[in-house]
Each structure stands twice: as structure tokens, then as C-alpha cells.
Amino acid sequence: MILLLKMMTLLTFANTATPTATTPAQTLKYTEADFVEKVKEEVTKKIDDIKKKSVTDLTKELVAKEAELKIRENELKVREEQMGLTSKDLDQKIKDFDKKQMNFIGCIDQNEKKKAERIRQLVSVVSGMKPAKAAELLSVQDSEISVKILAELDSEKASKIFNLMDKEISARLQKQYLDMKR
């Protein structure tokens, strides 16, 4: 409180002290005696103001400030709890998301394995066919699947199948086959 009084006194003194400089271009200077005198005056004013207030008024002010501090403290505790809950919720959501992501990735991997198994089955079926029948089947099949099947076949059988296909279809599949090998 004394520090507050000193600061207020300094501000008041700075605004009301008489300068010792003779010209306006020079900086204002105050003597130490002027400063000490002004500080004493301000402190005396503040003490008189406090003396004029009754003890009950001062007590009421203190109780009000204490109540205000308790309210702020409670608000801060509530905020801290909310932040803690929010952090826990976020951690749980991240864990749930990771689980879902792993399940999703697992499903994709499982689907890829099943697709590869089906391709292997088709390769065994096509490898047992005559080249003309295989060329007819692979010409109408989805080009991506046809290329995967041809890639798994013996190169001699694949070349016979390519030769028996329509030239445009054969060229398109051969280009996809070459792109796939890269």
C-alpha cells in the first residue's frame, strides 16, 4: 500500500512541481527537498483519508475483495477441470480414431488379399484353357484384371493369347502390361 502511495505521489508531484529551469527549452529539474516534501504531503493525505473511513468500512472493503477473489478462484478451478475433461475427451477420441483407422486399413489389406487370391484362381482357370478361348474371355474382361491374369501366365501362353486377340484390344492390354511391369 505504501508503494502505491509513493507511486501516486510521484505522479502528482510530476504534474504539480515547480521547475527550476529558467527557459522552456531546458529540461525540468526538481530538487530532492521538493520531492521529499511532496511525498510527505501525499502520504499524509492518504493516511488522513484512511483515518476518516471507519473500521467497518475498511472491513467491508476487505470482505468484498476477498469474496471477489474466491469467486475468481472458483472460476479458475472450473476452467481447469473443463480443460482437463476436454483433454481427456480429445485423447479418447484420438484413440478411437486410431482403432477405426487400423480396422479400416485391416479391411483394405484383407480385401487386397482376397482379390489376389481370386486372381490366382482365374490364372489357374485361364492357364487350363485353350489360347483361343482364353483370348476371347480376356478380351471382354476388365482390362486391369486381364493384365493381372496375363502377367501371371507362362510367357509362351500369354504371347499366344495376345496373338489371338483383336489387334486393338491386344495393343491396349500389352501397353498396360508394360506399364504394370515398371
HUCORTA-V85218 format. One line per field, one symbol per residue. phi: phi as a letter, one per 20 degrees, with the letter a starting at -180 (. if undefined). burial: 1 if it has 24 or more other ideal C-beta (glycine too) atoms within 12 Angstrom, else 0. A space follows every 10 residues. Layout:
BEGIN
phi=???
burial=???
END
This chain:
BEGIN
phi=.ffgffffff ffffedfefd fecffeffcc efffffffff ffffffffff fffeffffff ffffffffff ffffffffff ffffffffff ffffffffff ffffffffff ffffffffff fffffffeef gffffffffe fgfffgffff fefgffffff fgfeegffff ffffffffff ff
burial=0000100010 0010001000 0000000000 0000000110 0110010000 0000000000 0000000000 0000000000 0000000000 0000000000 0000000000 0000000010 0110011000 1001101110 1010111111 1110001101 1100100011 0011011000 00
END
